[in-house]
């Protein structure tokens, strides 16, 4: 009898580590974290950018190439010790999205404004990276753009 209980428990183990947002043969992934981030309270500025991104993607069936970010935008990222999107991991972007959501509700007006600017910069970077050849040739470690894209898709109302 004990053996049958152990067998039953062992058969349940894989489902414990499976996310609702993962496929049947995936364990809980970092991309699942992006989806979970999207389920909590999301600022309006994030939703607006996500809707814009998803709408363009649905209408054109491909990504619309955007120009690279400016030096001023890179300087704003550096102010908060953030990497550009093409040099960011999924974990870094998930942490960043969490901070940006908190900062959007901050009492500090400068921090709120910077959080909105940073999410706009990230959307601009994503619009550049997704259709460019970078996505196809990038190192699998620096795939933070996937987490950002998943976040936008999850929070979009479209």
N, C-alpha and C positions, 0 to 999 in steps of 0.2 A: 504494500500500500504506500509506504514512504517513497518507493521508487516512482510510482505513478504520479505522486504529488510533485516530486522533483522534476519529472519530465514535463508536467504541465507548467510549472514555473519557468523552466528553461525555454519552453516554447513561447512564453509571454515576454521574455526578456527583450527580443528585438523590437517589439511594438512599443515598449517603454521608451526607447531611445529614438523613436520615429516621430518627427514633427508632423503636424497637420498640414504644413505647407510643403513637405517633402514627398517625393514619390514613394511607392512601396519598397523599392530596393535601395533607398537612400536613408542614411541615419540623419539625425538632427544636424543641419548645416548652418553655416554662417549666414547664408542667404535667408534661411528661416528666421534668423534674428531680425533681419531687415523687415520682413513681413510682420513680425511681432511688434516692432517699433511702430509700424504703420497703424496698428490696431489701437494704440493708446491715443491720447489727446493730441491732435495734429493742428498746428497753427494754420491760419487762413492763407498766409503767404506760401506755405509749402503746398497746400492743396491747389492753389492757383497755378503755380509752376508745374505741378504734376499734371493737371488737366491740360495745360498748354502742350506739354511734352507728349502726352498720350494722344491727344487730338491730332497733332502733326504726324505722329507715327501711324495712326489709323488712316488718316486721309491719304497720305502719300505712300503708304505701305513700305516705307523705308525711312531712314533717318535723313533729316535735312542737315547738310553740313553747315556748321557755324564756325565763325572765325575763332582763333585761339584767344585766350584771356590776355588782358593787357598787363603791363608791369605794375600798375596801381593795384590791380586785382590780386596779383601775386604777392604784393607787399601786404595787403590785408590778410591774406592767408598766413603769411610769415608772422604777422603780428600775434596771431593766436597759435603759432607753432604747428601749422597744418601743412601737409604736403599737397602738391598739385594732384589732381585725380589720377593721372597716369602713373604716379609713383605711390599710390595708396593701396593698402590691402582691404579686403572686405571687413576685417575686424576694425581697422582704423576708421573706415567710413561709418560703420554701425555706431561706434563710440561717438564720432563727430555728429551724426544725426541726433543722437540722444542729447548731446550738449546743445545743439542748435535749437531743439525743441524746448529745452529748459530756458535757454537764453531768450527765446521769443516771448516768454511770459515774465521776463525779469522786470524789476522796478527801475533798473538802470536803462535810460533811454538810448544811450550810446551802444550798449550791449545788444539791445533789441534791434537797433538799426543795423549793426554789424552782422547780427545773425541773419537778418533778411538779405543783406548783401551777399553773405557767404553762400546761402542756399541758391541765390541767383547765379553766382559764379559757378557753383557746382552744376547747375542745369546747363549753363553755357558750355562748360567743359564736357559734359556728357553729350551734348549736341555735336561737339567737335569729335570726340573720341569714337562714339558709336559707329558712324559711317566711314571713318578713316581706316586705313590699313593697320593702324595701331592695334585695334581689337583682335585682328587675325594673327598678328605676329608678336603680341605682347607676352611677357613672361607670365606664367600662370599664378605667380605670387602676387603680382600687382594687378588685381582684377577688382578693385574697389568700385569701378564703374558699374559692375553687375549688381552690387548691393544698392547703389543709388538708383539704378534703373528699376530694380524690384520694388524699392520703397515708393518711387513715383507711381508705378503701376498699381500698387496696393492702395494708395491713398486717393487715387484719381476717382472722380465720380462718374467718369465716362465708361 
